[in-house]
Amino acid sequence: MHAYTHMGITQIFLCNPFWSSLDSKASTLLHEHSHASASTLHLIYARYDCRALAQVNPDKAVINASNYEYFAEAVS
């Protein structure tokens, strides 16, 4: 686990692996912030599955935190 938060609060807790991760720290923070601010869920994690979800069920993609994370990485 790199980071976590709780729905309804804006505080994001960063775990030790966050600091040495090769993943985008900004997209990890966006993922966690989407939980806190938009009450997103963990429906699907994998990048390919998130893309497929957006294509076949955009309403679910909008509430999936990883979709925000991968979208941010794609446009940056």
mmJSON file of the N, C-alpha and C atoms, coordinates in Angstrom:
{"data_MODEL":{"atom_site":{
"group_PDB":["ATOM","ATOM","ATOM","ATOM","ATOM","ATOM","ATOM","ATOM","ATOM","ATOM","ATOM","ATOM","ATOM","ATOM","ATOM","ATOM","ATOM","ATOM","ATOM","ATOM","ATOM","ATOM","ATOM","ATOM","ATOM","ATOM","ATOM","ATOM","ATOM","ATOM","ATOM","ATOM","ATOM","ATOM","ATOM","ATOM","ATOM","ATOM","ATOM","ATOM","ATOM","ATOM","ATOM","ATOM","ATOM","ATOM","ATOM","ATOM","ATOM","ATOM","ATOM","ATOM","ATOM","ATOM","ATOM","ATOM","ATOM","ATOM","ATOM","ATOM","ATOM","ATOM","ATOM","ATOM","ATOM","ATOM","ATOM","ATOM","ATOM","ATOM","ATOM","ATOM","ATOM","ATOM","ATOM","ATOM","ATOM","ATOM","ATOM","ATOM","ATOM","ATOM","ATOM","ATOM","ATOM","ATOM","ATOM","ATOM","ATOM","ATOM","ATOM","ATOM","ATOM","ATOM","ATOM","ATOM","ATOM","ATOM","ATOM","ATOM","ATOM","ATOM","ATOM","ATOM","ATOM","ATOM","ATOM","ATOM","ATOM","ATOM","ATOM","ATOM","ATOM","ATOM","ATOM","ATOM","ATOM","ATOM","ATOM","ATOM","ATOM","ATOM","ATOM","ATOM","ATOM","ATOM","ATOM","ATOM","ATOM","ATOM","ATOM","ATOM","ATOM","ATOM","ATOM","ATOM","ATOM","ATOM","ATOM","ATOM","ATOM","ATOM","ATOM","ATOM","ATOM","ATOM","ATOM","ATOM","ATOM","ATOM","ATOM","ATOM","ATOM","ATOM","ATOM","ATOM","ATOM","ATOM","ATOM","ATOM","ATOM","ATOM","ATOM","ATOM","ATOM","ATOM","ATOM","ATOM","ATOM","ATOM","ATOM","ATOM","ATOM","ATOM","ATOM","ATOM","ATOM","ATOM","ATOM","ATOM","ATOM","ATOM","ATOM","ATOM","ATOM","ATOM","ATOM","ATOM","ATOM","ATOM","ATOM","ATOM","ATOM","ATOM","ATOM","ATOM","ATOM","ATOM","ATOM","ATOM","ATOM","ATOM","ATOM","ATOM","ATOM","ATOM","ATOM","ATOM","ATOM","ATOM","ATOM","ATOM","ATOM","ATOM","ATOM","ATOM","ATOM","ATOM","ATOM","ATOM","ATOM","ATOM","ATOM","ATOM","ATOM","ATOM","ATOM","ATOM"],
"id":[1,2,3,4,5,6,7,8,9,10,11,12,13,14,15,16,17,18,19,20,21,22,23,24,25,26,27,28,29,30,31,32,33,34,35,36,37,38,39,40,41,42,43,44,45,46,47,48,49,50,51,52,53,54,55,56,57,58,59,60,61,62,63,64,65,66,67,68,69,70,71,72,73,74,75,76,77,78,79,80,81,82,83,84,85,86,87,88,89,90,91,92,93,94,95,96,97,98,99,100,101,102,103,104,105,106,107,108,109,110,111,112,113,114,115,116,117,118,119,120,121,122,123,124,125,126,127,128,129,130,131,132,133,134,135,136,137,138,139,140,141,142,143,144,145,146,147,148,149,150,151,152,153,154,155,156,157,158,159,160,161,162,163,164,165,166,167,168,169,170,171,172,173,174,175,176,177,178,179,180,181,182,183,184,185,186,187,188,189,190,191,192,193,194,195,196,197,198,199,200,201,202,203,204,205,206,207,208,209,210,211,212,213,214,215,216,217,218,219,220,221,222,223,224,225,226,227,228],
"type_symbol":["N","C","C","N","C","C","N","C","C","N","C","C","N","C","C","N","C","C","N","C","C","N","C","C","N","C","C","N","C","C","N","C","C","N","C","C","N","C","C","N","C","C","N","C","C","N","C","C","N","C","C","N","C","C","N","C","C","N","C","C","N","C","C","N","C","C","N","C","C","N","C","C","N","C","C","N","C","C","N","C","C","N","C","C","N","C","C","N","C","C","N","C","C","N","C","C","N","C","C","N","C","C","N","C","C","N","C","C","N","C","C","N","C","C","N","C","C","N","C","C","N","C","C","N","C","C","N","C","C","N","C","C","N","C","C","N","C","C","N","C","C","N","C","C","N","C","C","N","C","C","N","C","C","N","C","C","N","C","C","N","C","C","N","C","C","N","C","C","N","C","C","N","C","C","N","C","C","N","C","C","N","C","C","N","C","C","N","C","C","N","C","C","N","C","C","N","C","C","N","C","C","N","C","C","N","C","C","N","C","C","N","C","C","N","C","C","N","C","C","N","C","C","N","C","C","N","C","C"],
"label_atom_id":["N","CA","C","N","CA","C","N","CA","C","N","CA","C","N","CA","C","N","CA","C","N","CA","C","N","CA","C","N","CA","C","N","CA","C","N","CA","C","N","CA","C","N","CA","C","N","CA","C","N","CA","C","N","CA","C","N","CA","C","N","CA","C","N","CA","C","N","CA","C","N","CA","C","N","CA","C","N","CA","C","N","CA","C","N","CA","C","N","CA","C","N","CA","C","N","CA","C","N","CA","C","N","CA","C","N","CA","C","N","CA","C","N","CA","C","N","CA","C","N","CA","C","N","CA","C","N","CA","C","N","CA","C","N","CA","C","N","CA","C","N","CA","C","N","CA","C","N","CA","C","N","CA","C","N","CA","C","N","CA","C","N","CA","C","N","CA","C","N","CA","C","N","CA","C","N","CA","C","N","CA","C","N","CA","C","N","CA","C","N","CA","C","N","CA","C","N","CA","C","N","CA","C","N","CA","C","N","CA","C","N","CA","C","N","CA","C","N","CA","C","N","CA","C","N","CA","C","N","CA","C","N","CA","C","N","CA","C","N","CA","C","N","CA","C","N","CA","C","N","CA","C","N","CA","C","N","CA","C","N","CA","C","N","CA","C"],
"label_alt_id":[null,null,null,null,null,null,null,null,null,null,null,null,null,null,null,null,null,null,null,null,null,null,null,null,null,null,null,null,null,null,null,null,null,null,null,null,null,null,null,null,null,null,null,null,null,null,null,null,null,null,null,null,null,null,null,null,null,null,null,null,null,null,null,null,null,null,null,null,null,null,null,null,null,null,null,null,null,null,null,null,null,null,null,null,null,null,null,null,null,null,null,null,null,null,null,null,null,null,null,null,null,null,null,null,null,null,null,null,null,null,null,null,null,null,null,null,null,null,null,null,null,null,null,null,null,null,null,null,null,null,null,null,null,null,null,null,null,null,null,null,null,null,null,null,null,null,null,null,null,null,null,null,null,null,null,null,null,null,null,null,null,null,null,null,null,null,null,null,null,null,null,null,null,null,null,null,null,null,null,null,null,null,null,null,null,null,null,null,null,null,null,null,null,null,null,null,null,null,null,null,null,null,null,null,null,null,null,null,null,null,null,null,null,null,null,null,null,null,null,null,null,null,null,null,null,null,null,null],
"label_comp_id":["MET","MET","MET","HIS","HIS","HIS","ALA","ALA","ALA","TYR","TYR","TYR","THR","THR","THR","HIS","HIS","HIS","MET","MET","MET","GLY","GLY","GLY","ILE","ILE","ILE","THR","THR","THR","GLN","GLN","GLN","ILE","ILE","ILE","PHE","PHE","PHE","LEU","LEU","LEU","CYS","CYS","CYS","ASN","ASN","ASN","PRO","PRO","PRO","PHE","PHE","PHE","TRP","TRP","TRP","SER","SER","SER","SER","SER","SER","LEU","LEU","LEU","ASP","ASP","ASP","SER","SER","SER","LYS","LYS","LYS","ALA","ALA","ALA","SER","SER","SER","THR","THR","THR","LEU","LEU","LEU","LEU","LEU","LEU","HIS","HIS","HIS","GLU","GLU","GLU","HIS","HIS","HIS","SER","SER","SER","HIS","HIS","HIS","ALA","ALA","ALA","SER","SER","SER","ALA","ALA","ALA","SER","SER","SER","THR","THR","THR","LEU","LEU","LEU","HIS","HIS","HIS","LEU","LEU","LEU","ILE","ILE","ILE","TYR","TYR","TYR","ALA","ALA","ALA","ARG","ARG","ARG","TYR","TYR","TYR","ASP","ASP","ASP","CYS","CYS","CYS","ARG","ARG","ARG","ALA","ALA","ALA","LEU","LEU","LEU","ALA","ALA","ALA","GLN","GLN","GLN","VAL","VAL","VAL","ASN","ASN","ASN","PRO","PRO","PRO","ASP","ASP","ASP","LYS","LYS","LYS","ALA","ALA","ALA","VAL","VAL","VAL","ILE","ILE","ILE","ASN","ASN","ASN","ALA","ALA","ALA","SER","SER","SER","ASN","ASN","ASN","TYR","TYR","TYR","GLU","GLU","GLU","TYR","TYR","TYR","PHE","PHE","PHE","ALA","ALA","ALA","GLU","GLU","GLU","ALA","ALA","ALA","VAL","VAL","VAL","SER","SER","SER"],
"label_asym_id":["A","A","A","A","A","A","A","A","A","A","A","A","A","A","A","A","A","A","A","A","A","A","A","A","A","A","A","A","A","A","A","A","A","A","A","A","A","A","A","A","A","A","A","A","A","A","A","A","A","A","A","A","A","A","A","A","A","A","A","A","A","A","A","A","A","A","A","A","A","A","A","A","A","A","A","A","A","A","A","A","A","A","A","A","A","A","A","A","A","A","A","A","A","A","A","A","A","A","A","A","A","A","A","A","A","A","A","A","A","A","A","A","A","A","A","A","A","A","A","A","A","A","A","A","A","A","A","A","A","A","A","A","A","A","A","A","A","A","A","A","A","A","A","A","A","A","A","A","A","A","A","A","A","A","A","A","A","A","A","A","A","A","A","A","A","A","A","A","A","A","A","A","A","A","A","A","A","A","A","A","A","A","A","A","A","A","A","A","A","A","A","A","A","A","A","A","A","A","A","A","A","A","A","A","A","A","A","A","A","A","A","A","A","A","A","A","A","A","A","A","A","A","A","A","A","A","A","A"],
"label_entity_id":["1","1","1","1","1","1","1","1","1","1","1","1","1","1","1","1","1","1","1","1","1","1","1","1","1","1","1","1","1","1","1","1","1","1","1","1","1","1","1","1","1","1","1","1","1","1","1","1","1","1","1","1","1","1","1","1","1","1","1","1","1","1","1","1","1","1","1","1","1","1","1","1","1","1","1","1","1","1","1","1","1","1","1","1","1","1","1","1","1","1","1","1","1","1","1","1","1","1","1","1","1","1","1","1","1","1","1","1","1","1","1","1","1","1","1","1","1","1","1","1","1","1","1","1","1","1","1","1","1","1","1","1","1","1","1","1","1","1","1","1","1","1","1","1","1","1","1","1","1","1","1","1","1","1","1","1","1","1","1","1","1","1","1","1","1","1","1","1","1","1","1","1","1","1","1","1","1","1","1","1","1","1","1","1","1","1","1","1","1","1","1","1","1","1","1","1","1","1","1","1","1","1","1","1","1","1","1","1","1","1","1","1","1","1","1","1","1","1","1","1","1","1","1","1","1","1","1","1"],
"label_seq_id":[1,1,1,2,2,2,3,3,3,4,4,4,5,5,5,6,6,6,7,7,7,8,8,8,9,9,9,10,10,10,11,11,11,12,12,12,13,13,13,14,14,14,15,15,15,16,16,16,17,17,17,18,18,18,19,19,19,20,20,20,21,21,21,22,22,22,23,23,23,24,24,24,25,25,25,26,26,26,27,27,27,28,28,28,29,29,29,30,30,30,31,31,31,32,32,32,33,33,33,34,34,34,35,35,35,36,36,36,37,37,37,38,38,38,39,39,39,40,40,40,41,41,41,42,42,42,43,43,43,44,44,44,45,45,45,46,46,46,47,47,47,48,48,48,49,49,49,50,50,50,51,51,51,52,52,52,53,53,53,54,54,54,55,55,55,56,56,56,57,57,57,58,58,58,59,59,59,60,60,60,61,61,61,62,62,62,63,63,63,64,64,64,65,65,65,66,66,66,67,67,67,68,68,68,69,69,69,70,70,70,71,71,71,72,72,72,73,73,73,74,74,74,75,75,75,76,76,76],
"pdbx_PDB_ins_code":[null,null,null,null,null,null,null,null,null,null,null,null,null,null,null,null,null,null,null,null,null,null,null,null,null,null,null,null,null,null,null,null,null,null,null,null,null,null,null,null,null,null,null,null,null,null,null,null,null,null,null,null,null,null,null,null,null,null,null,null,null,null,null,null,null,null,null,null,null,null,null,null,null,null,null,null,null,null,null,null,null,null,null,null,null,null,null,null,null,null,null,null,null,null,null,null,null,null,null,null,null,null,null,null,null,null,null,null,null,null,null,null,null,null,null,null,null,null,null,null,null,null,null,null,null,null,null,null,null,null,null,null,null,null,null,null,null,null,null,null,null,null,null,null,null,null,null,null,null,null,null,null,null,null,null,null,null,null,null,null,null,null,null,null,null,null,null,null,null,null,null,null,null,null,null,null,null,null,null,null,null,null,null,null,null,null,null,null,null,null,null,null,null,null,null,null,null,null,null,null,null,null,null,null,null,null,null,null,null,null,null,null,null,null,null,null,null,null,null,null,null,null,null,null,null,null,null,null],
"Cartn_x":[0.851,0.0,0.898,0.569,1.347,0.72,-0.615,-1.331,-2.766,-3.449,-4.854,-5.538,-6.849,-7.671,-9.004,-9.864,-11.214,-12.198,-13.303,-14.314,-14.802,-14.972,-15.504,-14.453,-13.179,-12.112,-11.146,-10.382,-9.454,-8.006,-7.774,-6.423,-6.036,-4.845,-4.31,-3.105,-3.089,-2.011,-1.029,0.219,1.251,2.046,2.191,2.921,4.358,5.241,6.648,6.882,6.18,6.419,6.114,5.293,4.984,6.256,7.163,8.348,9.355,9.405,10.368,9.712,8.426,7.696,8.12,8.118,8.373,7.085,5.947,4.666,4.605,3.757,3.571,2.986,3.701,3.199,1.976,1.965,0.827,-0.434,-0.321,-1.522,-1.984,-1.064,-1.45,-2.235,-1.758,-2.47,-3.839,-3.917,-5.204,-6.172,-5.686,-6.5,-7.083,-6.222,-6.673,-7.582,-7.264,-8.1,-9.493,-9.58,-10.894,-11.766,-11.145,-11.906,-12.453,-11.576,-11.927,-12.94,-12.763,-13.593,-14.79,-14.671,-15.746,-16.353,-15.926,-16.44,-16.324,-15.208,-14.99,-14.711,-14.847,-14.697,-13.546,-13.27,-12.336,-13.164,-13.454,-14.176,-13.198,-12.226,-11.229,-9.911,-8.799,-7.491,-6.637,-6.58,-5.63,-5.931,-4.875,-4.993,-5.865,-5.599,-6.353,-7.836,-8.098,-9.479,-10.2,-9.471,-10.073,-10.445,-9.585,-9.895,-11.136,-11.205,-12.361,-13.633,-13.532,-14.688,-15.194,-14.284,-14.676,-15.406,-15.016,-15.644,-17.009,-17.137,-18.388,-19.368,-18.865,-19.747,-19.199,-19.313,-18.744,-19.306,-20.546,-21.11,-20.343,-19.902,-19.086,-17.662,-17.138,-15.78,-15.681,-16.742,-16.747,-16.627,-17.047,-16.959,-15.799,-14.935,-13.79,-12.521,-11.889,-10.73,-9.574,-9.33,-8.19,-8.38,-9.614,-9.836,-9.3,-9.46,-8.921,-7.393,-6.834,-5.378,-4.794,-5.341,-4.797,-5.094,-6.222,-6.514,-5.47,-5.152,-4.161,-2.799,-2.429,-1.145,-1.148,-2.293,-2.383,-2.288,-2.797,-2.807,-1.61,-0.784,0.371,1.595],
"Cartn_y":[-1.174,0.0,1.239,2.153,3.376,4.544,4.579,5.664,5.213,5.939,5.639,6.864,6.851,7.902,7.284,8.097,7.671,8.608,8.067,8.909,9.95,11.146,12.212,13.08,12.691,13.55,13.834,14.895,15.228,14.89,14.332,13.942,12.642,12.626,11.439,10.981,9.715,9.143,8.465,8.857,8.304,7.252,6.095,4.985,4.973,4.276,4.248,3.86,2.857,2.505,3.639,4.597,5.727,6.453,6.654,7.48,6.82,5.509,4.826,4.221,4.429,3.854,4.474,3.665,4.157,4.644,4.363,4.857,6.371,6.992,8.436,8.797,9.613,10.037,10.926,11.755,12.649,11.849,10.809,10.034,9.215,8.782,8.093,9.049,10.275,11.264,11.582,11.672,11.914,10.77,9.546,8.362,8.471,8.741,8.828,10.019,11.133,12.326,12.097,11.298,11.01,10.233,9.396,8.714,9.738,10.617,11.566,12.61,13.108,14.218,13.811,12.725,12.324,10.974,10.413,9.118,8.012,8.026,6.962,5.654,4.571,3.226,2.498,1.298,0.382,-0.68,-0.449,-1.434,-2.29,-1.622,-2.273,-1.523,-2.247,-1.622,-1.564,-2.624,-2.732,-1.725,-1.16,-0.13,-0.6,-1.784,-2.301,-2.461,-2.982,-3.185,-1.848,-0.846,0.477,1.091,0.914,1.426,0.733,-0.581,-1.336,-0.893,-0.667,-0.213,1.127,2.031,3.343,3.214,2.23,2.049,1.381,0.392,-0.379,0.106,0.775,1.236,2.532,3.641,4.901,5.359,4.993,5.378,4.742,3.513,2.865,3.42,3.74,4.293,5.605,6.382,7.673,7.503,6.375,6.179,5.259,4.933,4.062,4.906,4.865,5.712,5.508,4.275,4.016,4.628,4.829,5.486,6.916,7.616,8.966,8.937,7.99,7.836,7.62,6.674,6.349,7.44,8.12,9.235,10.34,10.643,11.675,11.313,10.048,9.612,9.707,9.438,9.442,10.848,11.836,13.195,14.02,13.463,14.249,14.015],
"Cartn_z":[0.0,0.0,0.0,-0.903,-1.02,-0.256,-0.252,0.402,0.648,1.525,1.759,2.335,2.276,2.868,3.257,3.76,4.121,3.441,2.972,2.346,3.337,2.831,3.664,4.339,4.26,4.782,3.64,3.745,2.669,3.015,4.179,4.564,3.869,3.276,2.623,3.431,3.778,4.569,3.621,3.68,2.812,3.567,2.958,3.564,3.041,3.719,3.323,1.865,1.306,-0.101,-1.083,-0.686,-1.554,-1.981,-1.048,-1.294,-2.223,-2.269,-3.138,-4.387,-4.54,-5.662,-6.989,-8.023,-9.373,-10.029,-9.412,-9.92,-9.762,-10.536,-10.442,-9.082,-8.356,-7.051,-7.209,-8.243,-8.477,-8.771,-9.59,-9.913,-8.708,-7.867,-6.626,-5.729,-5.61,-4.792,-5.384,-6.707,-7.357,-7.074,-7.172,-6.88,-5.46,-4.498,-3.103,-2.887,-3.519,-3.353,-3.943,-5.006,-5.581,-4.585,-3.768,-2.707,-1.71,-1.28,-0.231,-0.71,-1.916,-2.372,-3.213,-3.956,-4.861,-4.491,-3.369,-2.892,-3.937,-4.692,-5.667,-4.943,-5.693,-5.136,-5.808,-5.321,-5.97,-6.688,-7.933,-8.729,-9.523,-10.129,-10.981,-10.793,-10.811,-10.616,-11.884,-12.645,-13.756,-14.864,-15.434,-16.467,-17.638,-18.169,-19.307,-18.939,-17.761,-17.32,-17.109,-16.639,-16.459,-17.807,-18.788,-20.129,-20.69,-20.529,-21.009,-20.285,-18.984,-18.208,-18.743,-19.046,-19.574,-20.907,-21.69,-22.997,-22.901,-22.037,-21.991,-20.922,-19.886,-18.818,-18.214,-18.948,-18.464,-17.124,-16.819,-15.519,-14.368,-14.535,-13.496,-13.498,-14.669,-14.75,-13.98,-13.979,-13.291,-11.775,-11.255,-9.799,-9.411,-10.361,-10.088,-9.941,-8.788,-8.501,-9.471,-9.868,-10.752,-12.137,-12.581,-13.858,-13.829,-12.728,-12.6,-12.617,-11.918,-11.86,-13.253,-13.993,-15.311,-16.332,-16.203,-17.093,-16.897,-15.651,-15.372,-15.946,-15.856,-16.419,-17.942,-18.56,-20.017,-20.592,-19.883,-20.425,-19.96,-19.09,-18.61,-19.467],
"occupancy":[1.0,1.0,1.0,1.0,1.0,1.0,1.0,1.0,1.0,1.0,1.0,1.0,1.0,1.0,1.0,1.0,1.0,1.0,1.0,1.0,1.0,1.0,1.0,1.0,1.0,1.0,1.0,1.0,1.0,1.0,1.0,1.0,1.0,1.0,1.0,1.0,1.0,1.0,1.0,1.0,1.0,1.0,1.0,1.0,1.0,1.0,1.0,1.0,1.0,1.0,1.0,1.0,1.0,1.0,1.0,1.0,1.0,1.0,1.0,1.0,1.0,1.0,1.0,1.0,1.0,1.0,1.0,1.0,1.0,1.0,1.0,1.0,1.0,1.0,1.0,1.0,1.0,1.0,1.0,1.0,1.0,1.0,1.0,1.0,1.0,1.0,1.0,1.0,1.0,1.0,1.0,1.0,1.0,1.0,1.0,1.0,1.0,1.0,1.0,1.0,1.0,1.0,1.0,1.0,1.0,1.0,1.0,1.0,1.0,1.0,1.0,1.0,1.0,1.0,1.0,1.0,1.0,1.0,1.0,1.0,1.0,1.0,1.0,1.0,1.0,1.0,1.0,1.0,1.0,1.0,1.0,1.0,1.0,1.0,1.0,1.0,1.0,1.0,1.0,1.0,1.0,1.0,1.0,1.0,1.0,1.0,1.0,1.0,1.0,1.0,1.0,1.0,1.0,1.0,1.0,1.0,1.0,1.0,1.0,1.0,1.0,1.0,1.0,1.0,1.0,1.0,1.0,1.0,1.0,1.0,1.0,1.0,1.0,1.0,1.0,1.0,1.0,1.0,1.0,1.0,1.0,1.0,1.0,1.0,1.0,1.0,1.0,1.0,1.0,1.0,1.0,1.0,1.0,1.0,1.0,1.0,1.0,1.0,1.0,1.0,1.0,1.0,1.0,1.0,1.0,1.0,1.0,1.0,1.0,1.0,1.0,1.0,1.0,1.0,1.0,1.0,1.0,1.0,1.0,1.0,1.0,1.0,1.0,1.0,1.0,1.0,1.0,1.0],
"B_iso_or_equiv":[0.0,0.0,0.0,0.0,0.0,0.0,0.0,0.0,0.0,0.0,0.0,0.0,0.0,0.0,0.0,0.0,0.0,0.0,0.0,0.0,0.0,0.0,0.0,0.0,0.0,0.0,0.0,0.0,0.0,0.0,0.0,0.0,0.0,0.0,0.0,0.0,0.0,0.0,0.0,0.0,0.0,0.0,0.0,0.0,0.0,0.0,0.0,0.0,0.0,0.0,0.0,0.0,0.0,0.0,0.0,0.0,0.0,0.0,0.0,0.0,0.0,0.0,0.0,0.0,0.0,0.0,0.0,0.0,0.0,0.0,0.0,0.0,0.0,0.0,0.0,0.0,0.0,0.0,0.0,0.0,0.0,0.0,0.0,0.0,0.0,0.0,0.0,0.0,0.0,0.0,0.0,0.0,0.0,0.0,0.0,0.0,0.0,0.0,0.0,0.0,0.0,0.0,0.0,0.0,0.0,0.0,0.0,0.0,0.0,0.0,0.0,0.0,0.0,0.0,0.0,0.0,0.0,0.0,0.0,0.0,0.0,0.0,0.0,0.0,0.0,0.0,0.0,0.0,0.0,0.0,0.0,0.0,0.0,0.0,0.0,0.0,0.0,0.0,0.0,0.0,0.0,0.0,0.0,0.0,0.0,0.0,0.0,0.0,0.0,0.0,0.0,0.0,0.0,0.0,0.0,0.0,0.0,0.0,0.0,0.0,0.0,0.0,0.0,0.0,0.0,0.0,0.0,0.0,0.0,0.0,0.0,0.0,0.0,0.0,0.0,0.0,0.0,0.0,0.0,0.0,0.0,0.0,0.0,0.0,0.0,0.0,0.0,0.0,0.0,0.0,0.0,0.0,0.0,0.0,0.0,0.0,0.0,0.0,0.0,0.0,0.0,0.0,0.0,0.0,0.0,0.0,0.0,0.0,0.0,0.0,0.0,0.0,0.0,0.0,0.0,0.0,0.0,0.0,0.0,0.0,0.0,0.0,0.0,0.0,0.0,0.0,0.0,0.0],
"pdbx_formal_charge":[null,null,null,null,null,null,null,null,null,null,null,null,null,null,null,null,null,null,null,null,null,null,null,null,null,null,null,null,null,null,null,null,null,null,null,null,null,null,null,null,null,null,null,null,null,null,null,null,null,null,null,null,null,null,null,null,null,null,null,null,null,null,null,null,null,null,null,null,null,null,null,null,null,null,null,null,null,null,null,null,null,null,null,null,null,null,null,null,null,null,null,null,null,null,null,null,null,null,null,null,null,null,null,null,null,null,null,null,null,null,null,null,null,null,null,null,null,null,null,null,null,null,null,null,null,null,null,null,null,null,null,null,null,null,null,null,null,null,null,null,null,null,null,null,null,null,null,null,null,null,null,null,null,null,null,null,null,null,null,null,null,null,null,null,null,null,null,null,null,null,null,null,null,null,null,null,null,null,null,null,null,null,null,null,null,null,null,null,null,null,null,null,null,null,null,null,null,null,null,null,null,null,null,null,null,null,null,null,null,null,null,null,null,null,null,null,null,null,null,null,null,null,null,null,null,null,null,null],
"auth_seq_id":[1,1,1,2,2,2,3,3,3,4,4,4,5,5,5,6,6,6,7,7,7,8,8,8,9,9,9,10,10,10,11,11,11,12,12,12,13,13,13,14,14,14,15,15,15,16,16,16,17,17,17,18,18,18,19,19,19,20,20,20,21,21,21,22,22,22,23,23,23,24,24,24,25,25,25,26,26,26,27,27,27,28,28,28,29,29,29,30,30,30,31,31,31,32,32,32,33,33,33,34,34,34,35,35,35,36,36,36,37,37,37,38,38,38,39,39,39,40,40,40,41,41,41,42,42,42,43,43,43,44,44,44,45,45,45,46,46,46,47,47,47,48,48,48,49,49,49,50,50,50,51,51,51,52,52,52,53,53,53,54,54,54,55,55,55,56,56,56,57,57,57,58,58,58,59,59,59,60,60,60,61,61,61,62,62,62,63,63,63,64,64,64,65,65,65,66,66,66,67,67,67,68,68,68,69,69,69,70,70,70,71,71,71,72,72,72,73,73,73,74,74,74,75,75,75,76,76,76],
"auth_comp_id":["MET","MET","MET","HIS","HIS","HIS","ALA","ALA","ALA","TYR","TYR","TYR","THR","THR","THR","HIS","HIS","HIS","MET","MET","MET","GLY","GLY","GLY","ILE","ILE","ILE","THR","THR","THR","GLN","GLN","GLN","ILE","ILE","ILE","PHE","PHE","PHE","LEU","LEU","LEU","CYS","CYS","CYS","ASN","ASN","ASN","PRO","PRO","PRO","PHE","PHE","PHE","TRP","TRP","TRP","SER","SER","SER","SER","SER","SER","LEU","LEU","LEU","ASP","ASP","ASP","SER","SER","SER","LYS","LYS","LYS","ALA","ALA","ALA","SER","SER","SER","THR","THR","THR","LEU","LEU","LEU","LEU","LEU","LEU","HIS","HIS","HIS","GLU","GLU","GLU","HIS","HIS","HIS","SER","SER","SER","HIS","HIS","HIS","ALA","ALA","ALA","SER","SER","SER","ALA","ALA","ALA","SER","SER","SER","THR","THR","THR","LEU","LEU","LEU","HIS","HIS","HIS","LEU","LEU","LEU","ILE","ILE","ILE","TYR","TYR","TYR","ALA","ALA","ALA","ARG","ARG","ARG","TYR","TYR","TYR","ASP","ASP","ASP","CYS","CYS","CYS","ARG","ARG","ARG","ALA","ALA","ALA","LEU","LEU","LEU","ALA","ALA","ALA","GLN","GLN","GLN","VAL","VAL","VAL","ASN","ASN","ASN","PRO","PRO","PRO","ASP","ASP","ASP","LYS","LYS","LYS","ALA","ALA","ALA","VAL","VAL","VAL","ILE","ILE","ILE","ASN","ASN","ASN","ALA","ALA","ALA","SER","SER","SER","ASN","ASN","ASN","TYR","TYR","TYR","GLU","GLU","GLU","TYR","TYR","TYR","PHE","PHE","PHE","ALA","ALA","ALA","GLU","GLU","GLU","ALA","ALA","ALA","VAL","VAL","VAL","SER","SER","SER"],
"auth_asym_id":["A","A","A","A","A","A","A","A","A","A","A","A","A","A","A","A","A","A","A","A","A","A","A","A","A","A","A","A","A","A","A","A","A","A","A","A","A","A","A","A","A","A","A","A","A","A","A","A","A","A","A","A","A","A","A","A","A","A","A","A","A","A","A","A","A","A","A","A","A","A","A","A","A","A","A","A","A","A","A","A","A","A","A","A","A","A","A","A","A","A","A","A","A","A","A","A","A","A","A","A","A","A","A","A","A","A","A","A","A","A","A","A","A","A","A","A","A","A","A","A","A","A","A","A","A","A","A","A","A","A","A","A","A","A","A","A","A","A","A","A","A","A","A","A","A","A","A","A","A","A","A","A","A","A","A","A","A","A","A","A","A","A","A","A","A","A","A","A","A","A","A","A","A","A","A","A","A","A","A","A","A","A","A","A","A","A","A","A","A","A","A","A","A","A","A","A","A","A","A","A","A","A","A","A","A","A","A","A","A","A","A","A","A","A","A","A","A","A","A","A","A","A","A","A","A","A","A","A"],
"auth_atom_id":["N","CA","C","N","CA","C","N","CA","C","N","CA","C","N","CA","C","N","CA","C","N","CA","C","N","CA","C","N","CA","C","N","CA","C","N","CA","C","N","CA","C","N","CA","C","N","CA","C","N","CA","C","N","CA","C","N","CA","C","N","CA","C","N","CA","C","N","CA","C","N","CA","C","N","CA","C","N","CA","C","N","CA","C","N","CA","C","N","CA","C","N","CA","C","N","CA","C","N","CA","C","N","CA","C","N","CA","C","N","CA","C","N","CA","C","N","CA","C","N","CA","C","N","CA","C","N","CA","C","N","CA","C","N","CA","C","N","CA","C","N","CA","C","N","CA","C","N","CA","C","N","CA","C","N","CA","C","N","CA","C","N","CA","C","N","CA","C","N","CA","C","N","CA","C","N","CA","C","N","CA","C","N","CA","C","N","CA","C","N","CA","C","N","CA","C","N","CA","C","N","CA","C","N","CA","C","N","CA","C","N","CA","C","N","CA","C","N","CA","C","N","CA","C","N","CA","C","N","CA","C","N","CA","C","N","CA","C","N","CA","C","N","CA","C","N","CA","C","N","CA","C","N","CA","C","N","CA","C","N","CA","C","N","CA","C"],
"pdbx_PDB_model_num":[1,1,1,1,1,1,1,1,1,1,1,1,1,1,1,1,1,1,1,1,1,1,1,1,1,1,1,1,1,1,1,1,1,1,1,1,1,1,1,1,1,1,1,1,1,1,1,1,1,1,1,1,1,1,1,1,1,1,1,1,1,1,1,1,1,1,1,1,1,1,1,1,1,1,1,1,1,1,1,1,1,1,1,1,1,1,1,1,1,1,1,1,1,1,1,1,1,1,1,1,1,1,1,1,1,1,1,1,1,1,1,1,1,1,1,1,1,1,1,1,1,1,1,1,1,1,1,1,1,1,1,1,1,1,1,1,1,1,1,1,1,1,1,1,1,1,1,1,1,1,1,1,1,1,1,1,1,1,1,1,1,1,1,1,1,1,1,1,1,1,1,1,1,1,1,1,1,1,1,1,1,1,1,1,1,1,1,1,1,1,1,1,1,1,1,1,1,1,1,1,1,1,1,1,1,1,1,1,1,1,1,1,1,1,1,1,1,1,1,1,1,1,1,1,1,1,1,1]
}}}
